[in-house]
Structure formats: C-alpha cells, structure tokens
Amino acid sequence: MNIHKPGSFDPWALSLESYLACTNHILYANQIAISKESYDALPAEYQQALEQAVSEAIAEIRPQLTQLDEDSKQIMVDSGMELIEYDDSFFQEILALDSVTALYDQINEDVNGLGTILQEALAEAAAGQAE
C-alpha cells in the first residue's frame, strides 16, 4: 500500500487479501502528547493556547479520517475484497468473555491504569460527538 498518499492503494497489495474484516480497532490512533512536566512548566496562557489548538486540530482532522476510512474501504471493495462487518452484539459478547476480561485487566494493571484512562477518555469523546 502507498502510505504517502492516503486513499491510494497499490493493486498488488490488494491482490494479497480477499477479505476485509471490520474489527472496530481505534481509527487512526493519532496522538498529540506532551509530558506533564513540560505542560506544567508552560505559562497558563500557553497551556490554554495549546489546549485550544489541540481541540481545533482534532475537530478538523476527525471528519477527514472518517472519510478516509470510508473511501479506503470502498476502494478495497471495488477492487474485489469482501467486506465483513459484525453486529455490535458480537463485540460485546467477545468483551464479556472471562478470558478477555482477565486479559484487559492484566494489560491495564501492567500500564498502571492507562487502559482505564484511555477508555474513559474515548467514552467522553464519543459522548461529546453525540451532542
């Protein structure tokens, strides 16, 4: 695949796979990061400006990434791949398995609660989008 031109695919790469399974992984997990120490060292007006810039960047790029995802899927389907989509109940059933719950708990423990923090932030962002 051509990673330099979003939405542009190498036909050879498409010939390698016949199926595209939609697994609900995080769409384009881009991040904007700064250490707490660096953030706290910024004057308040710079912190506010940074928060505003990040909010504006997210608002601008989110619909572009969603459109890129939709366009990319269509290109692959048009090139002969079979798109497999799952009902949300399937994902809930998998997430409710004891083995999956234990795995998520272990991962969350290994990263000092970061998994919980990220899940809460994603839920909050999704709720904000719905408004």
N, C-alpha and C positions, 0 to 999 in steps of 0.2 A: 504494500500500500504506500501511496505517496503521502508522507506525513507533513510535507511542506505546503501542500495546497488542500485545506480542509474540503471534504466532499469530493475529492478527486481520488479515484482508486485505480490501481494497476489491474487490468483484466486478468493477468496471470495469477495474481494473488486471489482473486475471486474464484478462479478455477480450482483452487485447492479445497474449498469447503462447499458443501451443498446445503447446509442448514445454518440459520442464524437464530440462536435461542436468546430471547429477551429475558435476562436474569435479574433485572432490577438492581444492578450494581449502581453505585453512585455515578451519575453522569458527569464526565469530565471533572474529576476531583481537583480542580484548580485551587490554589491556596494563596492567600496573602498573609505573610507571617512576620512578626517582629517579636523579639524577646520581651518579656515583662520588664526586665531591667532597662532596656533601651526605650520602651514605651514610657515607663515611669519617669525617665530622665528628660523626656520632651516637655517643653512648656505647655501649659493647659491649652493654649490656642492652637499649638501644633498638633496636640492629641485630637482636638476637635476637628481640625482640618483633615487629619489622616482618616478619622472615622467617617467624615463626610465623603472623602474621595473613595474610600473602600465601598461605602454604600452606593455611591453613584456608579462605580465600576461594576459592581455586582448587578445592579438594576439594568445596566446596559448590556452586559455580556450574557446574562441568563437566557433571555429570549433567543439570542444568536446561537447559543449552544443547543438549545432545544430544537431550533430549526435545523441546525447542522445534523443533529441526531436523526431527525425525521427524514431529511434529504439523503443522508448516508444509507439509512435503511432502505429507502426507495430505490436508490442506485443498485444496492445489492440484490433486492428482489427483482428489479428489472433485468439484472444480469443473470438471473436464473436461480438464485438462492431461495430456499423455502424459509419463510419467516415463521418461527414458532413463538407464540405468546401464551402466557399462562395466566389463569384467573388468580386474583389476589388471594383467594382462599387457599390455593396451593402453597403460596409463600408462607401464609400464616400457619398452615399445617406443618411445614418444614421447621419453621422457627419455634414451634411448640414442642418439638421432639426433645426428650430429656437429654440426649447426646448433644444436640445443637445448643440447647440452653447451657449445658455444662461447659461446652467449648467457648461460647461467648463470655460466660462468667470468668473462665480462666484467662482468656485474652484480656478482658477488662482489668482483671487483677494484675496481670503482667505489665500493663501500661498505666498502672496507678489510677484507674478510674477514667482514663481518657475516652474509652469507648462509651461510657455513660454520658460524659460531657458532650461528645460529638453527636450521639443520638438525640440528646435533649436540644442541642443547637439546630439539628436538622428538623426536628419536630416544630421548633419555634419558627424556623424559616418557612416551613411548609404552611404553618398556620398564618403567617404574615402574608404569604402569597394568596391565600384563600380569601383574605379580607378585601 
